[in-house]
């Protein structure tokens, strides 16, 4: 595997991790707007590095030639946009990143200074833990191909 493929795989994993965490944080409203904007910029930059202009166009719903291939949900268009560059390194970044989000969410709950910690952190923690376990299965599977 070439260095270019490794870097594109790492960038693809960062892009997916960023978009998934952006989605989770938007759903539970557990982050300030500046943090959400930073995650969106970082994820988009990683998407450009990994897949280039075609990946961005596909994420925006403009890159597919068939209307049936274009999903109405923006998060569902991330995977097809990065399918060509996805590899074991992307699985590794996604798995470790999701577990990191889970640990930091639970850590935020434990160290919350007030009496009523935000429930959204628990949701993000559990969802990212489950998704991390699922992505671990894909990581293990890709090692044996």
TITITOR-170932 format. One record per residue (C-alpha): residue in one letter; z, x, y. Coordinates in steps of 0.05 Angstrom, whole numbers. Example, Ala and Ser with C-alpha at 12.3 -4.5 7.8 and 13.67 -1.06 7.14 Angstrom:
<sites>
<type = A | up = 156 | east = 246 | north = -90>;
<type = S | up = 143 | east = 273 | north = -21>;
</sites>
This chain:
<sites>
<type = X | up = 0 | east = 0 | north = 0>;
<type = X | up = -20 | east = 28 | north = 68>;
<type = X | up = 26 | east = 36 | north = 128>;
<type = X | up = -15 | east = -17 | north = 165>;
<type = X | up = -2 | east = -68 | north = 109>;
<type = X | up = 72 | east = -51 | north = 111>;
<type = X | up = 76 | east = -60 | north = 186>;
<type = X | up = 37 | east = -125 | north = 184>;
<type = X | up = 83 | east = -151 | north = 129>;
<type = X | up = 145 | east = -132 | north = 169>;
<type = X | up = 116 | east = -166 | north = 231>;
<type = X | up = 98 | east = -228 | north = 190>;
<type = X | up = 169 | east = -232 | north = 164>;
<type = X | up = 197 | east = -225 | north = 234>;
<type = X | up = 151 | east = -280 | north = 260>;
<type = X | up = 170 | east = -330 | north = 206>;
<type = X | up = 244 | east = -313 | north = 212>;
<type = X | up = 239 | east = -322 | north = 287>;
<type = X | up = 203 | east = -389 | north = 283>;
<type = X | up = 250 | east = -415 | north = 230>;
<type = X | up = 312 | east = -395 | north = 270>;
<type = X | up = 281 | east = -424 | north = 333>;
<type = X | up = 271 | east = -490 | north = 296>;
<type = X | up = 342 | east = -490 | north = 269>;
<type = X | up = 372 | east = -474 | north = 337>;
<type = X | up = 330 | east = -528 | north = 371>;
<type = X | up = 354 | east = -579 | north = 320>;
<type = X | up = 428 | east = -565 | north = 328>;
<type = X | up = 424 | east = -547 | north = 402>;
<type = X | up = 469 | east = -487 | north = 390>;
<type = X | up = 436 | east = -436 | north = 436>;
<type = X | up = 421 | east = -429 | north = 510>;
<type = X | up = 350 | east = -438 | north = 535>;
<type = X | up = 344 | east = -363 | north = 551>;
<type = X | up = 360 | east = -345 | north = 479>;
<type = X | up = 310 | east = -396 | north = 453>;
<type = X | up = 256 | east = -368 | north = 500>;
<type = X | up = 271 | east = -297 | north = 477>;
<type = X | up = 265 | east = -317 | north = 404>;
<type = X | up = 199 | east = -353 | north = 419>;
<type = X | up = 170 | east = -292 | north = 455>;
<type = X | up = 192 | east = -244 | north = 400>;
<type = X | up = 165 | east = -289 | north = 345>;
<type = X | up = 98 | east = -298 | north = 381>;
<type = X | up = 92 | east = -223 | north = 392>;
<type = X | up = 105 | east = -210 | north = 318>;
<type = X | up = 54 | east = -264 | north = 300>;
<type = X | up = 2 | east = -229 | north = 343>;
<type = X | up = 18 | east = -162 | north = 311>;
<type = X | up = 14 | east = -190 | north = 241>;
<type = X | up = -44 | east = -238 | north = 245>;
<type = X | up = -78 | east = -227 | north = 311>;
<type = X | up = -114 | east = -280 | north = 352>;
<type = X | up = -135 | east = -323 | north = 291>;
<type = X | up = -61 | east = -331 | north = 271>;
<type = X | up = -42 | east = -354 | north = 341>;
<type = X | up = -101 | east = -403 | north = 343>;
<type = X | up = -80 | east = -431 | north = 275>;
<type = X | up = -8 | east = -438 | north = 297>;
<type = X | up = -32 | east = -477 | north = 358>;
<type = X | up = -73 | east = -522 | north = 311>;
<type = X | up = -141 | east = -496 | north = 334>;
<type = X | up = -158 | east = -445 | north = 282>;
<type = X | up = -174 | east = -490 | north = 223>;
<type = X | up = -245 | east = -514 | north = 211>;
<type = X | up = -221 | east = -575 | north = 172>;
<type = X | up = -179 | east = -630 | north = 203>;
<type = X | up = -144 | east = -638 | north = 135>;
<type = X | up = -118 | east = -566 | north = 139>;
<type = X | up = -86 | east = -577 | north = 207>;
<type = X | up = -14 | east = -602 | north = 203>;
<type = X | up = 17 | east = -641 | north = 261>;
<type = X | up = 82 | east = -602 | north = 254>;
<type = X | up = 80 | east = -533 | north = 287>;
<type = X | up = 128 | east = -501 | north = 237>;
<type = X | up = 83 | east = -521 | north = 178>;
<type = X | up = 25 | east = -482 | north = 210>;
<type = X | up = 63 | east = -416 | north = 210>;
<type = X | up = 55 | east = -401 | north = 136>;
<type = X | up = -20 | east = -412 | north = 133>;
<type = X | up = -29 | east = -370 | north = 195>;
<type = X | up = 5 | east = -310 | north = 161>;
<type = X | up = -17 | east = -322 | north = 89>;
<type = X | up = -68 | east = -264 | north = 89>;
<type = X | up = -17 | east = -212 | north = 112>;
<type = X | up = 44 | east = -237 | north = 73>;
<type = X | up = 72 | east = -186 | north = 24>;
<type = X | up = 137 | east = -161 | north = -7>;
<type = X | up = 161 | east = -131 | north = 59>;
<type = X | up = 154 | east = -198 | north = 93>;
<type = X | up = 196 | east = -230 | north = 38>;
<type = X | up = 248 | east = -176 | north = 46>;
<type = X | up = 253 | east = -186 | north = 122>;
<type = X | up = 257 | east = -261 | north = 113>;
<type = X | up = 312 | east = -257 | north = 60>;
<type = X | up = 355 | east = -207 | north = 96>;
<type = X | up = 345 | east = -241 | north = 163>;
<type = X | up = 364 | east = -310 | north = 137>;
<type = X | up = 427 | east = -282 | north = 105>;
<type = X | up = 443 | east = -246 | north = 170>;
<type = X | up = 437 | east = -312 | north = 208>;
<type = X | up = 481 | east = -345 | north = 157>;
<type = X | up = 535 | east = -292 | north = 161>;
<type = X | up = 534 | east = -291 | north = 237>;
<type = X | up = 538 | east = -367 | north = 240>;
<type = X | up = 599 | east = -369 | north = 195>;
<type = X | up = 628 | east = -310 | north = 234>;
<type = X | up = 619 | east = -349 | north = 298>;
<type = X | up = 656 | east = -408 | north = 268>;
<type = X | up = 714 | east = -364 | north = 245>;
<type = X | up = 722 | east = -328 | north = 311>;
<type = X | up = 710 | east = -388 | north = 357>;
<type = X | up = 764 | east = -385 | north = 410>;
<type = X | up = 771 | east = -461 | north = 421>;
<type = X | up = 800 | east = -516 | north = 379>;
<type = X | up = 735 | east = -552 | north = 366>;
<type = X | up = 681 | east = -503 | north = 341>;
<type = X | up = 608 | east = -525 | north = 346>;
<type = X | up = 588 | east = -562 | north = 283>;
<type = X | up = 516 | east = -537 | north = 292>;
<type = X | up = 537 | east = -467 | north = 271>;
<type = X | up = 559 | east = -493 | north = 204>;
<type = X | up = 493 | east = -529 | north = 194>;
<type = X | up = 453 | east = -467 | north = 213>;
<type = X | up = 498 | east = -425 | north = 168>;
<type = X | up = 488 | east = -468 | north = 106>;
<type = X | up = 414 | east = -480 | north = 117>;
<type = X | up = 399 | east = -407 | north = 127>;
<type = X | up = 441 | east = -388 | north = 67>;
<type = X | up = 402 | east = -437 | north = 22>;
<type = X | up = 335 | east = -414 | north = 51>;
<type = X | up = 356 | east = -342 | north = 41>;
<type = X | up = 370 | east = -356 | north = -32>;
<type = X | up = 303 | east = -390 | north = -40>;
<type = X | up = 266 | east = -332 | north = -7>;
<type = X | up = 304 | east = -284 | north = -53>;
<type = X | up = 269 | east = -318 | north = -111>;
<type = X | up = 202 | east = -305 | north = -79>;
<type = X | up = 222 | east = -233 | north = -65>;
<type = X | up = 242 | east = -222 | north = -138>;
<type = X | up = 178 | east = -257 | north = -162>;
<type = X | up = 134 | east = -213 | north = -117>;
<type = X | up = 165 | east = -150 | north = -145>;
<type = X | up = 141 | east = -168 | north = -215>;
<type = X | up = 68 | east = -185 | north = -199>;
</sites>
